């Protein structure tokens, strides 16, 4: 936590800072995001650092943008909504599935004590790690691997946030969630999904809420969508 306070990426003035404030007011608050900690994080993390240089001028519009390896950086509103639904608290340990550009990872790192982030594409993971290091963010552990199988070594987690679409909730992710924990995940077909929030009750039962419709790139893995390029099986 101390590193984040000492290395606040929003500490400098400039057009990007103004653009972040406008994004928060016009695209988040105006559309119903209310969690003050999420709004603070969205106003602090420089989204322009996580987009392709060709799209820097569009970094604070409320739309997804293409990144490397056929992936995308999600629109600000859907990122904020997922973080809000996760009900994040400072002491939490969070498992993030899909590091991607590292933008959501940076937001999580500002909101909780520790983040464990998994990415299946090595080049994305390498670039995301570098971006966070440049921003002075040090409370994230990274892993290259199959996100649908989670990261058992550091389980249980207080929260699991999945930033790729799954055909169903992977059983490993549910198993690695601690008592009273929340899992936020887009579930559905390849073209459209619904954000689902799963809560683990003290008696081991599961409560599920279906929220907004959304569209994410697919979660590829053993307990998710299969990689069409994988012909080994």
PASEBA-1860 file (N, C-alpha, C; in nm, 3 decimals):
! residues 233
1> XXXXXXXX> 0.082/-0.120/0.000/0.000/0.000/0.000/0.086/0.126/0.000 ~ 0.195/0.123/0.071/0.282/0.240/0.081/0.338/0.279/-0.055 ~ 0.375/0.181/-0.138/0.431/0.210/-0.269/0.333/0.288/-0.354 ~ 0.203/0.254/-0.344/0.105/0.321/-0.426/0.088/0.467/-0.385 ~ 0.098/0.495/-0.256/0.083/0.632/-0.211/0.203/0.716/-0.252 ~ 0.320/0.658/-0.252/0.441/0.732/-0.284/0.458/0.751/-0.434 ~ 0.396/0.665/-0.514/0.415/0.671/-0.659/0.280/0.687/-0.727 ~ 0.204/0.791/-0.691/0.072/0.815/-0.744/0.083/0.864/-0.888
9> XXXXXXXX> 0.038/0.784/-0.987/0.053/0.823/-1.125/-0.032/0.942/-1.165 ~ -0.125/0.985/-1.077/-0.209/1.099/-1.109/-0.159/1.227/-1.043 ~ -0.040/1.223/-0.984/0.009/1.337/-0.907/0.043/1.456/-0.994 ~ 0.074/1.432/-1.122/0.111/1.542/-1.211/-0.010/1.602/-1.279 ~ -0.001/1.731/-1.313/-0.109/1.797/-1.384/-0.090/1.776/-1.533 ~ -0.194/1.803/-1.611/-0.181/1.791/-1.755/-0.312/1.753/-1.818 ~ -0.312/1.748/-1.951/-0.435/1.718/-2.024/-0.488/1.579/-1.992 ~ -0.398/1.483/-1.967/-0.442/1.347/-1.935/-0.518/1.344/-1.803
17> XXXXXXXX> -0.471/1.422/-1.705/-0.540/1.428/-1.577/-0.679/1.486/-1.594 ~ -0.691/1.590/-1.673/-0.822/1.650/-1.701/-0.911/1.550/-1.772 ~ -0.854/1.477/-1.868/-0.931/1.378/-1.942/-0.981/1.267/-1.850 ~ -0.900/1.225/-1.754/-0.944/1.123/-1.659/-1.060/1.174/-1.575 ~ -1.053/1.298/-1.530/-1.162/1.353/-1.450/-1.291/1.360/-1.530 ~ -1.279/1.399/-1.656/-1.398/1.406/-1.740/-1.454/1.266/-1.763 ~ -1.367/1.168/-1.782/-1.412/1.032/-1.799/-1.492/0.986/-1.678 ~ -1.440/1.013/-1.560/-1.508/0.973/-1.437/-1.645/1.036/-1.428
25> XXXXXXXX> -1.654/1.165/-1.453/-1.781/1.236/-1.440/-1.880/1.199/-1.550 ~ -1.833/1.198/-1.674/-1.924/1.184/-1.788/-1.959/1.039/-1.822 ~ -1.865/0.948/-1.800/-1.888/0.810/-1.840/-1.914/0.715/-1.724 ~ -1.872/0.752/-1.605/-1.889/0.662/-1.490/-1.998/0.711/-1.395 ~ -1.979/0.828/-1.336/-2.079/0.881/-1.243/-2.213/0.900/-1.313 ~ -2.210/0.955/-1.432/-2.334/0.981/-1.506/-2.409/0.853/-1.541 ~ -2.337/0.741/-1.545/-2.400/0.613/-1.579/-2.417/0.523/-1.458 ~ -2.407/0.580/-1.338/-2.448/0.507/-1.220/-2.340/0.443/-1.135
33> XXXXXXXX> -2.213/0.460/-1.168/-2.106/0.406/-1.082/-2.100/0.493/-0.956 ~ -2.108/0.430/-0.839/-2.117/0.505/-0.714/-2.004/0.477/-0.614 ~ -1.936/0.366/-0.628/-1.831/0.331/-0.532/-1.721/0.436/-0.536 ~ -1.701/0.513/-0.426/-1.603/0.622/-0.429/-1.460/0.575/-0.448 ~ -1.427/0.456/-0.399/-1.291/0.406/-0.415/-1.264/0.366/-0.559 ~ -1.364/0.309/-0.625/-1.349/0.275/-0.766/-1.334/0.402/-0.849 ~ -1.415/0.502/-0.821/-1.407/0.629/-0.895/-1.271/0.695/-0.874 ~ -1.220/0.688/-0.752/-1.088/0.746/-0.723/-0.979/0.675/-0.803
41> XXXXXXXX> -0.987/0.542/-0.807/-0.886/0.465/-0.880/-0.893/0.493/-1.030 ~ -1.014/0.500/-1.083/-1.030/0.527/-1.226/-0.978/0.666/-1.262 ~ -0.987/0.758/-1.168/-0.935/0.892/-1.191/-0.786/0.906/-1.169 ~ -0.725/0.801/-1.115/-0.583/0.807/-1.081/-0.493/0.731/-1.179 ~ -0.541/0.619/-1.229/-0.457/0.535/-1.315/-0.460/0.587/-1.459 ~ -0.344/0.614/-1.517/-0.337/0.672/-1.652/-0.366/0.569/-1.760 ~ -0.488/0.566/-1.808/-0.529/0.467/-1.909/-0.447/0.479/-2.037 ~ -0.399/0.601/-2.067/-0.322/0.618/-2.191/-0.193/0.538/-2.191
49> XXXXXXXX> -0.145/0.498/-2.073/-0.024/0.417/-2.065/-0.048/0.273/-2.107 ~ -0.175/0.233/-2.118/-0.208/0.093/-2.143/-0.265/0.067/-2.281 ~ -0.280/0.171/-2.363/-0.336/0.153/-2.496/-0.226/0.163/-2.601 ~ -0.254/0.111/-2.718/-0.161/0.122/-2.830/-0.137/0.270/-2.860 ~ -0.012/0.309/-2.890/0.017/0.451/-2.917/-0.073/0.513/-3.024 ~ -0.121/0.432/-3.116/-0.208/0.484/-3.222/-0.344/0.528/-3.169 ~ -0.380/0.482/-3.047/-0.512/0.512/-2.992/-0.506/0.600/-2.868 ~ -0.393/0.658/-2.839/-0.379/0.739/-2.718/-0.482/0.852/-2.714
57> XXXXXXXX> -0.511/0.911/-2.829/-0.608/1.019/-2.833/-0.749/0.976/-2.798 ~ -0.775/0.846/-2.800/-0.907/0.793/-2.767/-0.908/0.720/-2.633 ~ -0.803/0.736/-2.555/-0.786/0.657/-2.433/-0.899/0.678/-2.333 ~ -0.960/0.796/-2.330/-1.060/0.824/-2.227/-1.202/0.828/-2.281 ~ -1.223/0.780/-2.403/-1.358/0.760/-2.450/-1.415/0.634/-2.387 ~ -1.547/0.626/-2.381/-1.609/0.510/-2.317/-1.631/0.398/-2.419 ~ -1.520/0.342/-2.465/-1.525/0.233/-2.561/-1.402/0.146/-2.543 ~ -1.417/0.021/-2.588/-1.302/-0.069/-2.587/-1.206/-0.030/-2.698
65> XXXXXXXX> -1.079/-0.065/-2.680/-0.978/-0.036/-2.782/-0.896/-0.162/-2.807 ~ -0.852/-0.182/-2.931/-0.771/-0.300/-2.961/-0.631/-0.289/-2.899 ~ -0.578/-0.403/-2.858/-0.441/-0.411/-2.808/-0.371/-0.522/-2.886 ~ -0.257/-0.563/-2.837/-0.179/-0.665/-2.906/-0.245/-0.802/-2.899 ~ -0.204/-0.890/-2.988/-0.244/-1.031/-2.988/-0.395/-1.050/-3.001 ~ -0.463/-0.955/-3.069/-0.606/-0.969/-3.091/-0.691/-0.946/-2.968 ~ -0.633/-0.889/-2.863/-0.707/-0.863/-2.739/-0.759/-0.719/-2.739 ~ -0.833/-0.685/-2.634/-0.884/-0.548/-2.620/-0.865/-0.499/-2.478
73> XXXXXXXX> -0.864/-0.366/-2.463/-0.874/-0.305/-2.331/-1.019/-0.261/-2.319 ~ -1.089/-0.309/-2.218/-1.233/-0.289/-2.206/-1.268/-0.142/-2.187 ~ -1.392/-0.107/-2.223/-1.438/0.030/-2.203/-1.434/0.065/-2.054 ~ -1.405/0.189/-2.019/-1.394/0.227/-1.878/-1.515/0.190/-1.794 ~ -1.638/0.209/-1.850/-1.756/0.182/-1.768/-1.764/0.037/-1.725 ~ -1.739/-0.057/-1.817/-1.752/-0.197/-1.780/-1.644/-0.238/-1.682 ~ -1.525/-0.180/-1.693/-1.420/-0.207/-1.595/-1.464/-0.158/-1.457 ~ -1.513/-0.035/-1.451/-1.558/0.022/-1.324/-1.674/-0.060/-1.266
81> XXXXXXXX> -1.765/-0.104/-1.351/-1.879/-0.180/-1.304/-1.836/-0.312/-1.244 ~ -1.741/-0.381/-1.308/-1.694/-0.508/-1.253/-1.626/-0.488/-1.118 ~ -1.547/-0.382/-1.107/-1.480/-0.354/-0.980/-1.581/-0.319/-0.872 ~ -1.684/-0.246/-0.909/-1.789/-0.211/-0.813/-1.864/-0.335/-0.767 ~ -1.899/-0.422/-0.860/-1.970/-0.544/-0.826/-1.887/-0.635/-0.735 ~ -1.755/-0.626/-0.745/-1.668/-0.711/-0.664/-1.661/-0.667/-0.518 ~ -1.711/-0.548/-0.487/-1.715/-0.499/-0.348/-1.577/-0.510/-0.283 ~ -1.480/-0.451/-0.346/-1.340/-0.462/-0.303/-1.312/-0.382/-0.178
89> XXXXXXXX> -1.231/-0.439/-0.090/-1.189/-0.373/0.033/-1.036/-0.378/0.043 ~ -0.975/-0.279/0.112/-0.828/-0.271/0.118/-0.756/-0.399/0.160 ~ -0.807/-0.480/0.256/-0.730/-0.599/0.297/-0.739/-0.716/0.200 ~ -0.820/-0.705/0.097/-0.848/-0.821/0.012/-0.727/-0.869/-0.067 ~ -0.730/-1.000/-0.093/-0.639/-1.066/-0.186/-0.723/-1.108/-0.305 ~ -0.685/-1.063/-0.425/-0.770/-1.081/-0.542/-0.697/-1.162/-0.649 ~ -0.768/-1.260/-0.704/-0.718/-1.334/-0.819/-0.780/-1.272/-0.944 ~ -0.695/-1.225/-1.035/-0.741/-1.169/-1.161/-0.710/-1.266/-1.274
97> XXXXXXXX> -0.812/-1.298/-1.352/-0.794/-1.388/-1.466/-0.796/-1.302/-1.592 ~ -0.682/-1.297/-1.661/-0.669/-1.216/-1.781/-0.602/-1.083/-1.754 ~ -0.469/-1.084/-1.746/-0.395/-0.960/-1.720/-0.413/-0.861/-1.834 ~ -0.409/-0.910/-1.957/-0.425/-0.823/-2.073/-0.322/-0.712/-2.076 ~ -0.369/-0.590/-2.095/-0.279/-0.474/-2.099/-0.224/-0.439/-1.962 ~ -0.290/-0.486/-1.856/-0.250/-0.452/-1.721/-0.329/-0.337/-1.661 ~ -0.423/-0.280/-1.736/-0.499/-0.165/-1.686/-0.586/-0.202/-1.566 ~ -0.667/-0.307/-1.579/-0.747/-0.348/-1.465/-0.660/-0.395/-1.350
105> XXXXXXXX> -0.548/-0.456/-1.382/-0.454/-0.501/-1.279/-0.407/-0.382/-1.196 ~ -0.373/-0.272/-1.263/-0.328/-0.152/-1.193/-0.438/-0.095/-1.104 ~ -0.562/-0.099/-1.153/-0.674/-0.050/-1.072/-0.693/-0.138/-0.949 ~ -0.690/-0.268/-0.969/-0.702/-0.359/-0.855/-0.592/-0.337/-0.754 ~ -0.471/-0.315/-0.803/-0.357/-0.295/-0.713/-0.375/-0.172/-0.626 ~ -0.446/-0.072/-0.676/-0.472/0.048/-0.598/-0.583/0.025/-0.494 ~ -0.667/-0.073/-0.521/-0.786/-0.092/-0.438/-0.770/-0.198/-0.329 ~ -0.676/-0.291/-0.347/-0.665/-0.401/-0.252/-0.519/-0.424/-0.211
113> XXXXXXXX> -0.502/-0.512/-0.115/-0.370/-0.537/-0.059/-0.278/-0.612/-0.154 ~ -0.334/-0.714/-0.223/-0.250/-0.800/-0.305/-0.329/-0.852/-0.424 ~ -0.266/-0.853/-0.542/-0.330/-0.902/-0.664/-0.246/-1.015/-0.721 ~ -0.313/-1.123/-0.763/-0.248/-1.236/-0.828/-0.310/-1.245/-0.968 ~ -0.231/-1.215/-1.070/-0.285/-1.199/-1.205/-0.228/-1.304/-1.300 ~ -0.317/-1.369/-1.376/-0.279/-1.475/-1.468/-0.308/-1.433/-1.612 ~ -0.213/-1.457/-1.701/-0.230/-1.427/-1.843/-0.171/-1.542/-1.924 ~ -0.242/-1.586/-2.028/-0.196/-1.699/-2.108/-0.105/-1.658/-2.223
121> XXXXXXXX> -0.102/-1.529/-2.259/-0.019/-1.483/-2.370/0.109/-1.421/-2.313 ~ 0.225/-1.483/-2.334/0.349/-1.436/-2.272/0.383/-1.291/-2.303 ~ 0.365/-1.246/-2.427/0.403/-1.109/-2.462/0.316/-1.007/-2.390 ~ 0.187/-1.036/-2.374/0.099/-0.946/-2.300/0.141/-0.937/-2.155 ~ 0.172/-1.051/-2.097/0.213/-1.054/-1.957/0.341/-0.974/-1.936 ~ 0.437/-0.992/-2.024/0.565/-0.921/-2.014/0.545/-0.769/-2.023 ~ 0.462/-0.725/-2.118/0.440/-0.581/-2.134/0.361/-0.523/-2.018 ~ 0.263/-0.597/-1.967/0.185/-0.549/-1.854/0.272/-0.535/-1.730
129> XXXXXXXX> 0.358/-0.632/-1.707/0.448/-0.625/-1.592/0.538/-0.501/-1.600 ~ 0.586/-0.474/-1.721/0.673/-0.356/-1.739/0.597/-0.227/-1.713 ~ 0.472/-0.218/-1.761/0.393/-0.097/-1.738/0.372/-0.072/-1.589 ~ 0.340/-0.177/-1.515/0.315/-0.158/-1.372/0.442/-0.121/-1.298 ~ 0.553/-0.179/-1.338/0.680/-0.144/-1.276/0.712/0.004/-1.299 ~ 0.685/0.052/-1.421/0.711/0.193/-1.453/0.622/0.287/-1.372 ~ 0.503/0.238/-1.333/0.413/0.320/-1.251/0.437/0.303/-1.102 ~ 0.536/0.223/-1.065/0.568/0.205/-0.923/0.470/0.118/-0.849
137> XXXXXXXX> 0.404/0.027/-0.920/0.307/-0.063/-0.858/0.374/-0.197/-0.832 ~ 0.379/-0.237/-0.705/0.460/-0.353/-0.669/0.384/-0.461/-0.592 ~ 0.252/-0.445/-0.576/0.177/-0.544/-0.498/0.101/-0.643/-0.587 ~ 0.162/-0.676/-0.701/0.101/-0.770/-0.795/0.198/-0.885/-0.822 ~ 0.147/-1.007/-0.815/0.222/-1.126/-0.857/0.166/-1.171/-0.990 ~ 0.253/-1.200/-1.086/0.211/-1.239/-1.221/0.241/-1.386/-1.246 ~ 0.156/-1.445/-1.330/0.180/-1.584/-1.370/0.136/-1.606/-1.514 ~ 0.218/-1.676/-1.590/0.179/-1.719/-1.724/0.114/-1.855/-1.710
145> XXXXXXXX> -0.012/-1.866/-1.754/-0.077/-1.995/-1.742/-0.222/-1.992/-1.786 ~ -0.291/-2.101/-1.758/-0.431/-2.121/-1.795/-0.519/-2.059/-1.687 ~ -0.583/-1.948/-1.720/-0.665/-1.879/-1.621/-0.785/-1.958/-1.574 ~ -0.836/-2.048/-1.657/-0.954/-2.126/-1.617/-0.923/-2.221/-1.501 ~ -0.794/-2.246/-1.477/-0.755/-2.335/-1.368/-0.713/-2.257/-1.243 ~ -0.713/-2.123/-1.252/-0.679/-2.041/-1.136/-0.534/-2.052/-1.095 ~ -0.509/-2.021/-0.966/-0.373/-2.022/-0.912/-0.382/-2.078/-0.771 ~ -0.379/-2.210/-0.762/-0.405/-2.279/-0.637/-0.305/-2.244/-0.528
153> XXXXXXXX> -0.184/-2.215/-0.566/-0.076/-2.194/-0.468/-0.110/-2.090/-0.363 ~ -0.181/-1.984/-0.401/-0.208/-1.875/-0.308/-0.355/-1.868/-0.264 ~ -0.433/-1.968/-0.298/-0.573/-1.972/-0.256/-0.581/-1.998/-0.104 ~ -0.691/-1.957/-0.038/-0.812/-1.900/-0.096/-0.800/-1.748/-0.116 ~ -0.882/-1.697/-0.208/-0.886/-1.554/-0.239/-1.015/-1.493/-0.188 ~ -1.008/-1.364/-0.158/-1.129/-1.293/-0.117/-1.218/-1.261/-0.235 ~ -1.155/-1.237/-0.349/-1.228/-1.203/-0.470/-1.160/-1.267/-0.590 ~ -1.240/-1.302/-0.690/-1.190/-1.345/-0.820/-1.258/-1.260/-0.925
161> XXXXXXXX> -1.178/-1.195/-1.010/-1.232/-1.110/-1.116/-1.181/-1.164/-1.249 ~ -1.273/-1.199/-1.336/-1.239/-1.259/-1.464/-1.270/-1.161/-1.576 ~ -1.168/-1.123/-1.652/-1.187/-1.023/-1.757/-1.184/-1.085/-1.896 ~ -1.239/-1.207/-1.906/-1.258/-1.275/-2.035/-1.383/-1.360/-2.021 ~ -1.449/-1.386/-2.135/-1.579/-1.451/-2.133/-1.567/-1.602/-2.130 ~ -1.641/-1.664/-2.038/-1.640/-1.809/-2.025/-1.776/-1.867/-2.060 ~ -1.780/-1.991/-2.111/-1.909/-2.054/-2.138/-1.981/-2.096/-2.010 ~ -1.907/-2.102/-1.900/-1.959/-2.139/-1.769/-1.855/-2.094/-1.666
169> XXXXXXXX> -1.889/-2.097/-1.541/-1.793/-2.060/-1.438/-1.698/-2.178/-1.414 ~ -1.568/-2.161/-1.437/-1.474/-2.272/-1.413/-1.476/-2.317/-1.267 ~ -1.483/-2.448/-1.248/-1.493/-2.503/-1.112/-1.371/-2.468/-1.028 ~ -1.252/-2.461/-1.088/-1.131/-2.430/-1.012/-1.139/-2.291/-0.949 ~ -1.199/-2.197/-1.021/-1.210/-2.062/-0.968/-1.306/-2.057/-0.849 ~ -1.412/-2.131/-0.855/-1.505/-2.139/-0.742/-1.437/-2.205/-0.621 ~ -1.361/-2.309/-0.648/-1.295/-2.382/-0.540/-1.190/-2.298/-0.469 ~ -1.130/-2.203/-0.543/-1.022/-2.122/-0.485/-1.072/-1.994/-0.417
177> XXXXXXXX> -1.202/-1.975/-0.415/-1.261/-1.858/-0.350/-1.290/-1.889/-0.204 ~ -1.251/-1.799/-0.116/-1.271/-1.820/0.027/-1.415/-1.800/0.070 ~ -1.444/-1.837/0.193/-1.578/-1.822/0.249/-1.621/-1.676/0.246 ~ -1.741/-1.652/0.197/-1.791/-1.516/0.187/-1.737/-1.439/0.070 ~ -1.656/-1.503/-0.014/-1.592/-1.435/-0.126/-1.687/-1.412/-0.243 ~ -1.642/-1.328/-0.335/-1.720/-1.296/-0.455/-1.639/-1.327/-0.579 ~ -1.708/-1.375/-0.682/-1.648/-1.399/-0.812/-1.730/-1.322/-0.915 ~ -1.663/-1.239/-0.995/-1.730/-1.162/-1.100/-1.677/-1.211/-1.234
185> XXXXXXXX> -1.769/-1.251/-1.323/-1.726/-1.314/-1.448/-1.831/-1.294/-1.557 ~ -1.789/-1.264/-1.681/-1.883/-1.262/-1.793/-1.905/-1.405/-1.843 ~ -2.031/-1.446/-1.851/-2.065/-1.583/-1.890/-2.161/-1.579/-2.008 ~ -2.135/-1.662/-2.109/-2.224/-1.668/-2.224/-2.154/-1.723/-2.346 ~ -2.205/-1.687/-2.463/-2.149/-1.734/-2.588/-2.036/-1.646/-2.635 ~ -1.979/-1.679/-2.751/-1.864/-1.603/-2.802/-1.896/-1.458/-2.835 ~ -2.021/-1.427/-2.871/-2.056/-1.293/-2.917/-2.114/-1.203/-2.809 ~ -2.179/-1.257/-2.709/-2.238/-1.175/-2.603/-2.247/-1.256/-2.475
193> XXXXXXXX> -2.238/-1.184/-2.363/-2.241/-1.249/-2.233/-2.320/-1.163/-2.134 ~ -2.334/-1.216/-2.014/-2.394/-1.143/-1.904/-2.296/-1.148/-1.787 ~ -2.278/-1.034/-1.721/-2.194/-1.033/-1.601/-2.264/-1.109/-1.490 ~ -2.196/-1.207/-1.435/-2.251/-1.282/-1.323/-2.166/-1.258/-1.198 ~ -2.234/-1.250/-1.084/-2.168/-1.235/-0.955/-2.204/-1.356/-0.869 ~ -2.104/-1.431/-0.831/-2.122/-1.551/-0.748/-2.067/-1.523/-0.608 ~ -2.149/-1.550/-0.507/-2.108/-1.531/-0.368/-2.108/-1.665/-0.296 ~ -1.997/-1.693/-0.226/-1.986/-1.818/-0.152/-2.035/-1.797/-0.009
201> XXXXXXXX> -2.144/-1.861/0.026/-2.202/-1.847/0.160/-2.123/-1.929/0.262 ~ -2.136/-1.896/0.391/-2.063/-1.971/0.495/-2.092/-2.120/0.496 ~ -2.213/-2.160/0.454/-2.247/-2.303/0.454/-2.201/-2.374/0.328 ~ -2.128/-2.301/0.241/-2.077/-2.361/0.119/-2.169/-2.347/-0.001 ~ -2.290/-2.298/0.023/-2.384/-2.278/-0.089/-2.341/-2.157/-0.172 ~ -2.394/-2.150/-0.294/-2.360/-2.041/-0.385/-2.483/-1.959/-0.418 ~ -2.464/-1.828/-0.416/-2.568/-1.735/-0.459/-2.522/-1.670/-0.588 ~ -2.609/-1.666/-0.689/-2.572/-1.609/-0.818/-2.665/-1.495/-0.855
209> XXXXXXXX> -2.604/-1.386/-0.904/-2.680/-1.274/-0.960/-2.635/-1.251/-1.103 ~ -2.732/-1.230/-1.191/-2.702/-1.196/-1.330/-2.725/-1.047/-1.347 ~ -2.624/-0.976/-1.397/-2.632/-0.831/-1.406/-2.635/-0.784/-1.551 ~ -2.544/-0.696/-1.590/-2.551/-0.634/-1.722/-2.503/-0.726/-1.834 ~ -2.557/-0.703/-1.954/-2.505/-0.768/-2.072/-2.370/-0.704/-2.106 ~ -2.281/-0.782/-2.167/-2.147/-0.732/-2.197/-2.090/-0.813/-2.313 ~ -1.970/-0.774/-2.354/-1.902/-0.848/-2.461/-1.752/-0.846/-2.435 ~ -1.694/-0.963/-2.412/-1.553/-0.978/-2.383/-1.489/-1.076/-2.481
217> XXXXXXXX> -1.358/-1.069/-2.492/-1.286/-1.172/-2.567/-1.299/-1.303/-2.489 ~ -1.288/-1.418/-2.555/-1.310/-1.546/-2.488/-1.199/-1.583/-2.390 ~ -1.239/-1.648/-2.282/-1.145/-1.710/-2.191/-1.108/-1.846/-2.249 ~ -0.982/-1.862/-2.283/-0.934/-1.986/-2.344/-0.863/-2.069/-2.238 ~ -0.900/-2.195/-2.227/-0.835/-2.280/-2.129/-0.901/-2.416/-2.118 ~ -0.851/-2.496/-2.029/-0.898/-2.634/-2.012/-1.044/-2.640/-1.972 ~ -1.089/-2.545/-1.887/-1.228/-2.543/-1.842/-1.299/-2.419/-1.896 ~ -1.270/-2.384/-2.020/-1.331/-2.268/-2.086/-1.338/-2.297/-2.235
225> XXXXXXXX> -1.320/-2.194/-2.318/-1.317/-2.216/-2.462/-1.183/-2.278/-2.503 ~ -1.186/-2.360/-2.606/-1.064/-2.424/-2.654/-0.996/-2.334/-2.756 ~ -0.863/-2.337/-2.758/-0.786/-2.260/-2.854/-0.794/-2.331/-2.989 ~ -0.852/-2.262/-3.089/-0.866/-2.322/-3.221/-0.731/-2.353/-3.286 ~ -0.627/-2.283/-3.239/-0.495/-2.308/-3.296/-0.430/-2.433/-3.239 ~ -0.486/-2.485/-3.131/-0.428/-2.603/-3.066/-0.481/-2.729/-3.134 ~ -0.397/-2.792/-3.211/-0.438/-2.913/-3.283/-0.375/-3.038/-3.221 ~ -0.318/-3.021/-3.101/-0.246/-3.133/-3.039/-0.340/-3.243/-2.994
233> X> -0.467/-3.205/-2.968/-0.558/-3.307/-2.918/-0.649/-3.359/-3.024
END
